Amino acid sequence: MPDSDAIAAGALVGNLLLVRARAGQVGAWVGKGLVAAHVTPLGDWTAVTPARVQANTAPPYDDARTTLAARPVSTALRPAIGFFVHGRRGIVVVQPQGWRAVKRWLVWTPEDGPVRAPRLANARPADLATVAGIGASGIPAVVAAVKSAHAAPIPWLAGLHAALHLPGQSLLTEPGSPRGALVEPSPKRVAAFDHLAREEAAHRAEVVDEPQNPGEQQ
């Protein structure tokens, strides 16, 4: 893994997770994960931004953006909302309050605008407004931002972020924006995840390669 001085600028824009909890709590949560990240206090919210393009884990689970976007936020730390770039797609991830709250996703492309993601719960403008705490009166502006046309995902994400009246837009759009403390994940947790991933990969390979019994062949 590259050290903290070898930060890739591409990892510092288009990747912002906002958690409505204190920085100390969020930093502890980051340390239990797989991605080295900067933890920046922003009033009622705390921002988490990946420090590197790669997570600390081995391939194929080494993309910091997708790893952070997919990670569930602890119930005690929610609500949370994330803004991510994946290729030419803009992705917003909403994690509401509540023990059984469903994690929801909003996916956007320059060609098609908002698109439904297979096997993922779709996030509606009202879901975004609720998590951001702007109330029903703010929903029309959110709808307009969701439907707005852009040539690239970061301007679209920035427009939606602004419509939600959330803090930390410079962390989303500006590589040089000041960031908070760097938190590294626990090496033991990373090693345990890599070990489990190798075991699961080996098991899948055995299942695929296992010969059929003569009576099972068609």
Secondary structure, 3 states (H helix, E strand, C coil): CCCCCCCCHHHHCCEEEEECCCHHHHHHHHHCCCCCEEEEEECCEEEEEECCCECCCCCCCCEHHHHHHHCCCCHHHCCEEEEEEECCEEEEEEECCCCCCCCEEEEEECCCEEECCCCCCECCHHHHHHHHCCCHHHHHHHHHHHHCCCCCHHHHHHHHHHHCCCCCHHHHHCCCCCCCEEECCCHHHHHHHHHHHHHHHHHHHHHHHCCCCHHHCC
